[in-house]
Amino acid sequence: MAVFVNTNTNSPVASVEFSPRPDSNFAFIYGRSAQDKDKLHEILTAPDIGQEIISETVVDGKPVFITRGEKTQAQLSQALAGHDVKLAVPVPEKKFNPWAWRGHFSNIGQGLNLYSSLFTKGKFDKQKVDPAKLGFAALNLTANAVNIVFGGQKSTDPHHLRVIKQEINNQLTPYLPDGTQPISIEQELAPLHKEADKPKTFGQKFYDFMKANSVRVGEIGLRILGSLAMVFPVKQWGAAFKEIGKGSFKEAFKAGLNNQKDKTNLYTGVIYLIGKTIGFFSKVPDPYNPKPNSWFDNIREKVFFRLSSSIEMVAAGTLAYGNIKKKDTIGALGGATLVSGLGTRLFAKFGTKEVNMEEVYAHVVDNLAKIPADKIPLALNQTAVFLTEHFKNKAISFGEVYSNLESYLYKFHDIAVHAENSIASDIETKTPKFASPELKNKIEKPQDSFVAQTQQPSELQHGIA
């Protein structure tokens, strides 16, 4: 689907979303304000527009008209231009991505550190290679790739999903026949709507794991190893293991501890380890969890990650200062650049929770399939408005939600909906088909486990965390 904005801000038309169909072309026409509804209707009913208004609704207080007709996207755009509607592709908003910038700054800084560890005054001397800084730079460069590719870690949000399902049930219950209950919010329906997936490959499983744990693995885990390389350089491990073999862990610690005369690397590594340890215990905000946060949970969500960033800025500053004292200009620039990268991390989220939209859509359409045919259009319209407004932070459009629900309803239940003024006028209902016997049983069998719960409005205003 394509959304175009109207560059003429004096027009009642704010934007148009085109949705081509096999038999006709749908267009969702968005009004600029509630006061423009009549003017918008006048434009859409003009003979040269050639679109039939089949439904209208209100999203975020602004009118939306669902229309269909024979005109192609180009033809309808040209017709609207005759009414001072000048459609253009919206310019994507360039959002600041702190994780990407964190990775880019660190690539520069660690690249400089890598050079500094290998070259002294521009010359390579094997005897003067700094193994502590070399290990630190190499592991951090690997972590940078994780930052850039994955950003903050992303995990599913079962609590948010339950709240949405419950509100859907609350909204659709009045449309159900007497004695019919909505589907339990505990049931997982999305897997029943598709053929059995092929077993995931190792690569797919690894990608999913990294997506859900990118910060703990990359930003914290790999960088902890890099910090340990500063405190316990690899070249001293042999001596440390010998002491372990003798059973003396105290002597092993002494043997492995950075013995460089200049303590810059040691102090830098220790401060980094303190910051990384605090960061590891950070927590992704979970506002829909019915279990209230403890005071410690609040600190983990709001304080730990930014505190760790601040501490690590001190560590990078220590590295820069120590290199300045050694007159290592490249190393000093490397440390200073790391400070900048950690500064951008102050604006980064430790992670976010995401709702499984496939499960949301499955829950909606399986409930809609239980509603009498003449009530489906209004119920579909109402649910699409709710989901659009609830997920406004996700920038999901009403046309996208409405079209997905309409498509899934036909695909999984052979119910084709054509609405007019939000009231059924032309509904084709066939014998429902089901992707699996389990889905058929769950749709047709009343759910005794369902208990009506009314969500407080405040619970539905969080949007996507």
C-alpha positions in Angstrom: 0.0 0.0 0.0 1.2 3.5 -0.8 0.4 6.6 1.2 0.7 10.0 -0.4 0.5 13.4 1.5 -1.3 16.4 0.1 1.2 19.3 -0.1 -1.7 21.8 -0.3 -2.3 22.4 3.4 -5.4 24.5 2.6 -7.2 21.4 1.3 -9.5 19.3 3.5 -7.6 16.2 2.1 -4.6 15.4 4.3 -3.4 12.3 2.6 -4.5 9.4 0.4 -3.7 5.7 0.8 -4.1 3.5 -2.2 -5.0 -0.2 -2.0 -5.3 -1.9 -5.4 -7.7 -4.9 -5.5 -8.3 -7.5 -8.2 -11.8 -6.3 -8.9 -11.5 -2.6 -8.1 -9.2 0.0 -6.5 -9.7 1.0 -2.9 -8.5 4.4 -1.6 -8.5 5.6 2.0 -9.0 9.3 2.1 -7.8 11.0 5.3 -9.3 14.4 6.3 -7.2 17.2 7.8 -9.6 18.0 10.7 -13.0 17.1 12.0 -14.4 20.4 10.6 -13.4 19.4 7.0 -15.7 16.3 6.9 -18.4 17.9 4.7 -15.9 19.5 2.3 -14.1 16.2 2.0 -17.4 14.5 1.3 -18.1 17.1 -1.4 -14.8 16.4 -3.2 -15.2 12.7 -3.1 -18.8 12.7 -4.5 -17.8 14.9 -7.4 -18.6 13.2 -10.7 -15.0 13.4 -12.0 -13.6 11.6 -9.0 -15.5 8.4 -9.9 -15.1 6.8 -6.4 -17.9 5.2 -4.4 -17.8 6.0 -0.7 -18.4 2.6 1.0 -17.6 3.5 4.6 -16.5 6.3 6.8 -15.0 6.5 10.2 -13.0 8.7 12.6 -9.4 8.0 13.5 -7.7 10.3 16.1 -10.6 12.7 15.7 -10.2 13.1 12.0 -12.5 11.8 9.3 -11.5 8.8 7.1 -13.4 7.8 4.0 -13.0 4.3 2.5 -13.7 4.5 -1.3 -13.6 2.2 -4.3 -13.7 2.7 -8.0 -12.3 1.7 -11.4 -9.7 4.5 -11.6 -6.1 3.5 -11.2 -3.8 5.2 -8.7 -2.5 7.6 -11.4 -6.0 8.4 -12.7 -7.4 9.1 -9.2 -4.5 11.3 -8.4 -5.1 13.3 -11.5 -8.8 13.6 -10.8 -8.0 14.8 -7.2 -5.5 17.3 -8.6 -8.5 19.1 -10.2 -9.7 19.8 -6.7 -6.4 21.3 -5.6 -5.2 18.0 -4.0 -1.5 17.8 -4.8 -0.3 14.4 -3.8 3.4 13.7 -3.2 5.5 10.9 -1.7 6.1 11.8 1.9 9.7 12.5 2.8 10.8 9.9 5.4 11.6 11.4 8.8 15.3 10.9 9.5 15.4 9.7 13.1 18.5 9.8 15.2 19.7 6.2 15.7 21.9 6.3 18.8 22.9 2.6 18.5 24.2 3.1 14.9 26.1 6.2 15.9 27.5 4.4 18.9 28.8 1.7 16.6 30.2 4.2 14.0 32.1 6.3 16.7 33.5 3.1 18.2 34.6 1.8 14.9 36.7 5.0 14.5 37.9 5.0 18.1 38.8 1.3 18.2 40.4 1.5 14.8 42.7 4.2 16.2 43.3 2.1 19.3 44.2 -0.9 17.1 46.7 1.2 15.2 48.1 2.6 18.4 48.6 -1.0 19.8 50.5 -2.1 16.8 52.6 0.9 15.8 54.9 3.2 17.8 55.6 6.5 16.2 54.3 5.1 12.9 56.6 2.1 13.0 55.7 -1.6 13.7 57.9 -3.2 16.3 56.9 -6.6 17.5 58.5 -6.0 20.9 56.5 -2.9 21.4 53.1 -4.3 20.5 50.5 -3.6 23.2 48.6 -6.9 23.6 46.1 -5.4 26.2 45.0 -2.6 23.9 45.1 -5.0 20.8 42.7 -7.4 22.4 40.5 -4.6 23.7 40.2 -3.0 20.2 39.6 -6.3 18.3 36.8 -7.5 20.6 35.1 -4.0 20.6 35.2 -3.8 16.8 33.2 -7.1 16.7 30.8 -5.6 19.2 30.3 -2.6 17.0 29.0 -4.8 14.2 26.3 -6.0 16.6 25.4 -2.4 17.5 24.9 -1.4 13.9 23.1 -4.5 12.8 20.8 -5.1 15.7 20.7 -1.9 17.8 18.8 -2.4 21.1 17.5 -5.9 21.9 14.0 -6.7 20.9 11.7 -9.2 22.6 8.1 -10.2 22.4 5.6 -8.6 24.8 3.1 -11.2 26.0 1.6 -8.8 28.6 0.8 -6.1 26.1 -0.6 -8.7 23.7 -3.0 -9.9 26.5 -4.2 -6.3 27.1 -4.9 -5.8 23.4 -6.7 -9.2 23.0 -8.9 -8.4 26.0 -9.8 -5.0 24.7 -10.7 -6.6 21.3 -12.9 -9.0 23.1 -14.6 -6.2 25.0 -15.3 -4.3 21.8 -16.5 -7.3 19.8 -18.6 -9.0 22.5 -21.7 -6.8 21.7 -21.7 -8.0 18.1 -21.6 -11.7 19.0 -24.9 -13.7 19.1 -26.4 -14.3 22.5 -24.6 -17.1 24.3 -21.5 -16.9 22.2 -18.3 -16.0 23.9 -15.2 -14.4 22.3 -12.1 -16.4 22.0 -10.0 -16.7 25.1 -7.1 -14.3 25.3 -4.9 -17.2 26.4 -5.2 -19.0 23.0 -2.4 -18.7 20.5 -4.0 -18.6 17.0 -1.4 -17.3 14.6 0.4 -20.7 14.2 -2.9 -22.3 13.3 -3.3 -19.9 10.3 -0.4 -21.2 8.4 1.2 -24.4 7.2 3.7 -25.9 9.5 7.0 -24.0 9.3 10.1 -25.7 8.2 12.5 -26.2 11.1 14.6 -23.1 11.5 18.2 -23.3 10.4 21.1 -22.6 12.8 21.5 -19.3 11.1 17.9 -18.3 11.7 18.0 -19.4 15.3 21.2 -17.5 15.9 19.7 -14.3 14.3 16.6 -14.6 16.5 18.8 -15.1 19.6 21.0 -12.1 18.7 17.9 -9.9 18.1 16.6 -10.7 21.5 19.9 -10.4 23.3 21.9 -8.0 21.2 22.9 -5.7 24.0 23.8 -8.3 26.6 25.8 -10.3 24.0 27.4 -7.4 21.9 27.4 -4.2 23.9 28.0 -5.9 27.2 29.3 -9.4 26.7 31.9 -8.8 23.9 33.0 -5.6 25.5 33.5 -7.2 28.9 35.9 -9.6 27.2 37.6 -6.6 25.7 37.9 -4.9 29.1 39.2 -8.1 30.6 41.9 -8.1 27.9 43.0 -4.8 29.3 43.1 -6.1 32.9 44.5 -9.6 32.1 46.5 -9.4 28.9 46.5 -12.5 26.8 50.3 -12.8 26.9 50.2 -13.2 30.7 47.7 -16.0 30.6 50.4 -18.7 30.3 52.0 -17.7 33.6 48.5 -17.5 35.3 47.5 -21.0 34.2 50.8 -22.4 35.5 50.0 -21.0 38.9 46.5 -22.4 38.7 48.1 -25.8 37.9 50.0 -25.4 41.2 46.7 -24.7 43.0 47.5 -21.1 43.9 44.7 -18.9 42.6 46.0 -15.9 44.4 49.4 -16.2 42.6 47.5 -16.9 39.4 45.6 -13.5 39.8 48.9 -11.7 40.4 50.5 -13.4 37.4 47.6 -12.6 35.1 47.1 -9.0 36.2 48.3 -6.4 33.8 52.0 -5.8 34.8 52.7 -2.9 32.5 54.5 0.0 34.2 52.0 2.5 32.8 48.6 1.7 34.5 46.4 3.4 31.9 45.2 0.1 30.4 44.6 -1.5 33.8 42.6 1.4 35.2 40.6 1.8 31.9 39.7 -1.9 31.9 38.7 -1.9 35.6 36.4 1.1 35.1 34.9 -0.4 32.0 34.2 -3.7 33.9 32.3 -1.8 36.6 30.2 0.0 34.0 29.5 -3.2 32.0 28.5 -5.1 35.1 26.0 -2.5 36.1 24.7 -2.4 32.5 24.3 -6.2 32.4 21.6 -5.9 35.1 19.6 -3.3 33.2 16.0 -4.2 32.5 13.7 -3.5 29.5 10.6 -1.5 30.6 7.5 -3.7 30.8 4.6 -1.4 31.4 1.9 -4.0 30.7 3.1 -6.6 33.1 0.4 -7.0 35.7 3.0 -7.6 38.4 4.0 -4.2 39.8 7.6 -3.1 39.6 9.7 -3.2 42.8 11.8 -0.2 43.6 14.8 -2.2 42.3 13.0 -2.9 39.0 12.5 0.8 38.6 16.2 1.5 39.1 17.1 -1.2 36.7 14.8 0.2 34.0 15.5 3.9 34.5 19.0 4.2 36.0 21.3 1.3 35.4 21.9 1.5 31.6 22.5 5.3 31.6 24.7 5.0 34.7 26.8 2.3 33.0 27.2 4.6 30.0 28.4 7.5 32.2 30.9 5.2 34.0 32.2 3.9 30.7 32.7 7.5 29.4 35.0 7.9 32.4 36.9 4.8 31.4 37.3 6.0 27.8 38.4 9.4 29.1 41.0 7.6 31.3 42.3 5.9 28.2 42.5 9.2 26.3 44.2 11.0 29.2 46.8 8.2 29.7 47.7 8.3 26.0 48.1 12.0 26.1 50.6 11.6 29.0 52.4 9.0 26.9 52.3 11.5 23.9 50.4 8.8 21.9 48.3 11.1 19.8 46.6 8.3 17.9 45.7 6.5 21.1 44.4 9.8 22.7 42.2 10.5 19.7 40.9 6.9 19.9 39.9 7.3 23.6 38.3 10.7 22.9 36.3 9.2 20.1 35.1 6.4 22.4 33.8 9.1 24.8 31.7 10.6 22.0 30.3 7.2 21.1 29.4 6.5 24.7 27.8 9.9 24.9 25.4 8.9 22.1 24.6 5.7 24.1 23.1 7.9 26.8 20.1 8.4 24.4 19.9 4.7 23.4 17.3 2.3 24.8 18.6 -0.9 26.4 15.8 -2.7 24.6 12.1 -2.7 23.6 9.2 -5.1 23.7 7.2 -5.8 20.6 3.7 -7.1 20.0 3.2 -10.1 17.7 0.9 -8.4 15.2 0.2 -11.7 13.4 -1.3 -13.0 16.6 -3.3 -9.7 17.0 -4.8 -10.0 13.5 -5.5 -13.7 14.0 -7.4 -13.0 17.2 -9.5 -10.3 15.5 -10.5 -12.2 12.4 -11.3 -15.4 14.3 -13.6 -13.4 16.5 -15.1 -11.6 13.5 -15.8 -15.0 11.9 -18.2 -15.7 14.8 -20.2 -12.5 14.3 -23.4 -12.4 12.2 -22.6 -11.4 8.6 -24.6 -8.1 8.7 -22.6 -6.9 11.7 -19.1 -7.7 10.4 -18.4 -4.5 8.5 -19.1 -2.3 11.5 -17.1 -4.5 13.9 -14.2 -4.6 11.4 -14.2 -0.9 11.1 -14.3 -0.3 14.9 -11.5 -2.8 15.5 -9.3 -1.3 12.8 -9.7 2.2 14.4 -8.8 0.9 17.8 -5.7 -0.8 16.6 -4.6 2.2 14.5 -5.0 4.6 17.5 -3.4 2.2 19.9 -0.3 1.7 17.8 0.1 5.3 16.7 3.7 5.3 18.0 4.4 2.5 15.5 3.2 4.7 12.6 0.8 2.0 11.3 -2.0 3.4 9.1 -5.7 2.7 9.3 -5.7 1.6 5.7 -3.0 -1.0 6.4 -4.8 -2.4 9.4 -8.2 -2.4 7.7 -6.9 -4.1 4.6 -4.9 -6.7 6.5 -8.0 -7.7 8.6 -10.2 -7.8 5.5 -7.7 -9.9 3.6 -7.2 -12.3 6.5 -10.9 -12.6 7.0 -11.3 -13.8 3.4 -8.2 -15.9 3.4 -8.9 -17.9 6.5 -12.7 -17.9 6.7 -13.9 -17.2 3.1 -15.8 -14.1 4.3 -15.6 -11.2 1.8 -16.7 -7.9 3.3 -17.9 -4.9 1.3 -19.1 -2.2 3.7 -21.3 0.8 3.1 -21.5 3.5 5.7 -20.2 1.0 8.2 -23.3 -1.2 7.8 -23.4 -4.4 5.8 -24.9 -4.0 2.3 -23.1 -6.6 0.3 -21.6 -9.5 2.2 -20.7 -12.8 0.6 -20.5 -15.5 3.2 -19.3 -18.9 2.2 -18.8 -22.1 4.3 -15.9 -21.1 6.5 -12.6 -22.9 5.7 -9.9 -23.4 8.2 -6.1 -23.8 7.9 -6.2 -26.7 10.4 -8.7 -28.8 12.4 -7.4 -27.2 15.6 -8.4 -23.7 14.3 -11.9 -25.0 13.4 -12.4 -26.4 16.9 -11.2 -23.2 18.6 -13.5 -21.1 16.5 -16.6 -23.2 16.8 -16.3 -24.4 20.4 -17.4 -21.9 23.1 -14.5 -20.9 25.4 -15.6 -21.6 28.9 -12.3 -20.2 30.2 -13.2 -16.6 29.1 -13.8 -14.2 31.9 -14.8 -10.6 30.9 -12.4 -8.0 32.2 -12.7 -4.3 31.7 -9.4 -2.6 31.1 -8.9 0.9 32.4 -8.3 3.5 29.7 -4.9 4.3 31.0 -3.8 0.7 30.3 -4.4 1.3 26.6 -2.5 4.5 26.2 1.1 3.3 26.5 1.5 2.4 22.8 4.7 0.6 21.9 7.4 0.8 24.5 
